[in-house]
Amino acid sequence: MTTMTQQRAGWRRIALPISIVLNLFFVALIGGHLWQVHRAAVNFGEPLMRALARAEASLPPRDAAAFGTVIKRNAPQYVPSLRQLTAARRALQDDIVAQHYDPAAVEQALSAWQGAWNRFFGDFDHTLVDALAQVSPEGRRKLIATRRSEHEESKTQ
């Protein structure tokens, strides 16, 4: 074997493992990004869902079932605007933490977020009112008492 052939063979022995490692790294990087995007899409309304779950947990079982049924039944009416609200919030956050802070862009994003907020509550308020109509007076009182208690706890922390 000549010196040139030995050098080529040596380089190939090093290049292949490095190439495989780099490819695995990029596959993991892209896979992690796709997983994060998927998780964000699945959890688009996580704060709202947690609040609704806490509300249901504070209600007597019969009231919780009726409340949950209305919330789930009407989801197609408010979920699109909830997605828009989530996207507007993310855009606002991105503008706030941008490398070059642009007050005009932040103001515009804030306005878009406020509009999305108003659209969401315009779509969701009827669902909430209908869901509360299915709850007994005792359940509604308990719901308000629980909310006040949580609010007081959050003020002391």
Phi, psi and omega in degrees: 000137180278167180297320180296318179294321179294322179294318178297316180297320178296318179296320180294323178297328180274320186295318183298309179298321178297317179299316180296315179298314180297318178298317178298320178299313181292324176297316179295319179297312180294318178299319178297319178296315179297321178297318180296317178297317179298315180297320178296321179293321180291321184261030186301329182244032186305313180300318178295316181296323176296318180296318179293322178295319177296321179297313180298320181295331181277349182269154171300152186309316182295317179293320181298318180296315180294317179300310181298323180298316180293316181300314181290320182297322184268004182307319180301337180282328186246346182297318178301318180287333175292321176297318178297320178297316179297317179295320179294322178296317178297319180297319178298314179299319179297318179293325180292321183263010180301149180305315179249102183296126180241103182304323180294319179294320179294318179297318179294317179294323178295319178295318178296320179296318179297318177297318178295322177300312181296319178296317180300310182291333172295324179279327187271336188299324179293322178298314180297316179297316179296320180295318179293331178295337180275353183265141179294159177303320178297319180295319178295320177297318180295321178300314180293319179297319179296317180297317178297319179297315178297321180295317179295320178297320182290333179286331182275347182272000000 
